[in-house]
Amino acid sequence: MRSQNEKILMHLLKGKKINPMTALSKYGCFRLASRINDLRSQGHYIETKMIANSDGNRFAEYYLLEKASKR
């Protein structure tokens, strides 16, 4: 069984974006920001975009820029 980090990374490697609702519904992940932080600490370049929905609520959407080692 894959970890949440692995599942989220595979999602991002397919060129897909992910937000907290997608992470919860697809992977059972309640703490997406923590998982993204884990992946960043492993050297993955993940960008954050803040989105506002029609109600004015804001949430983060993440996508992978490239995988590279940190300097």
C-alpha positions in Angstrom: 0.0 0.0 0.0 1.4 3.4 -1.0 1.7 6.3 1.5 -0.2 9.5 1.0 3.0 11.2 0.0 3.6 8.6 -2.7 0.0 8.9 -4.0 0.1 12.7 -4.1 3.4 12.7 -5.8 2.2 10.3 -8.5 -0.9 12.6 -9.0 1.4 15.6 -9.5 3.8 13.6 -11.7 0.9 13.0 -14.1 0.7 16.8 -14.6 -2.4 17.2 -12.5 -3.0 19.9 -9.9 -4.2 19.1 -6.4 -6.2 21.0 -3.8 -7.4 20.0 -0.3 -10.8 18.7 -1.5 -9.2 16.5 -4.1 -6.6 15.2 -1.7 -9.3 14.3 0.8 -11.7 12.6 -1.6 -9.1 10.7 -3.6 -6.4 9.9 -1.0 -8.1 10.4 2.4 -5.6 13.2 3.2 -6.7 15.8 5.7 -3.4 17.7 5.8 -2.4 18.3 2.2 -0.1 21.3 3.1 1.9 18.9 5.4 2.2 16.3 2.7 3.3 19.0 0.2 5.9 20.2 2.7 7.2 16.6 3.0 7.6 16.4 -0.8 9.3 19.7 -1.0 11.8 18.6 1.7 12.5 15.6 -0.6 13.6 18.0 -3.3 10.4 18.3 -5.4 9.6 21.7 -6.8 5.9 22.3 -6.1 4.3 25.6 -6.8 1.3 27.0 -4.8 -1.5 29.0 -6.3 -4.2 30.5 -4.1 -7.7 30.2 -5.5 -10.8 32.1 -4.5 -14.1 30.4 -5.1 -17.4 32.1 -5.8 -18.1 32.4 -2.1 -14.9 34.3 -1.5 -13.3 31.4 0.3 -9.6 30.8 -0.5 -7.7 27.6 -0.8 -4.3 26.4 -2.1 -3.8 24.5 -5.3 -0.5 22.8 -5.9 1.3 21.6 -9.0 4.7 20.2 -9.8 7.2 22.4 -11.6 10.0 19.8 -11.9 11.8 17.3 -9.8 15.3 18.3 -9.0 17.7 18.1 -6.1 18.0 21.1 -3.8 21.1 23.1 -3.9 
